[in-house]
Amino acid sequence: LLAAGSKKMGFIAAFRVIILALIAMKIDWYIAFAVIAVVTMTLGNLAALVQNSIRRMLAYSSIAHAGYIAMVFVVVAHSAKAAELAIVGGILHAFSHAFAKAGAFIVTAMITYIFASKIDSIDDYNGLGKRAPITALTMAILLCSLAGIPPTFGFYSKFVLFLSAIQGDLLWLAIIAVLNSAISVYYYARVIMRMYWGKPTGDKVKEPAPYALALIIATLGTLALGVYPSPVSDWAYAAAQSLIGGL
């Protein structure tokens, strides 16, 4: 849980250090950053694709999302006209991913608690929609946000981030990112299908109120910011303008 938030804070802190250096030095670093971004997102998604452990799947998918956020440095190093939008997209995606990933890890903790299972397996999610409906529904929405499916916050943040690559004349990078997102849809959808179409392994269980409340808050926040992202996007634009304007 802490890893999701601390990782994103690290990226946001890195924005100021690396982006200021890139713009100030005016060196053509974008190819090196592009290789890092593409390799990171691709390897992360391919590794997540073959996991049966949900926690490991989420961990490897975080590597892929780090690759998406690394696109910010590629765009900033390559195109001044798209730099502001790229920074905005990076900030938004850092927050959307932290929000959804934190909720998803709460689900994994809840599954372990409910079923007293030390084995973190996708099989534990079979028929979860019938056994723990609130947990299953919130997990499905959070996974949709991680996959970038509308109307979630994850869709909006990916849209802004990928659009910045297009505006920065890096269409090829945007296409690779979209293809990687398509890979992620498969392994996220696999969990959702298990929850709603898998055969239940037991009776309906009681969902602990503290866990359920935390999940509902995370899910409502993900949906609300997907439909009305202005509160966060306005702040992100102000932060980007301040960063670039300070040069």
Sequence and secondary structure as in RCSB ss.txt:
>XXXX:A:sequence
LLAAGSKKMGFIAAFRVIILALIAMKIDWYIAFAVIAVVTMTLGNLAALVQNSIRRMLAYSSIAHAGYIAMVFVV
VAHSAKAAELAIVGGILHAFSHAFAKAGAFIVTAMITYIFASKIDSIDDYNGLGKRAPITALTMAILLCSLAGIP
PTFGFYSKFVLFLSAIQGDLLWLAIIAVLNSAISVYYYARVIMRMYWGKPTGDKVKEPAPYALALIIATLGTLAL
GVYPSPVSDWAYAAAQSLIGGL
>XXXX:A:secstr
 HHHHHHHHHHHHHIIIIIHHHHHHT   HHHHHHHHHHHHHHHHHHHHT SSHHHHHHHHHHHHHHHHHHHHHH
HHH STTHHHHHHHHHHHHHHHHHHHHHHHHHHHHHHHHHT SS  GGGGTTHHHHSHHHHHHHHHHHHHHHT T
TSHHHHHHHHHHHHHHHTT HHHHHHHHHHHHHHHHHHHHHHHHHHHS  SS      HHHHHHHHHHHHHHHHH
HH  HHHHHHHHHHHHHHHHT 
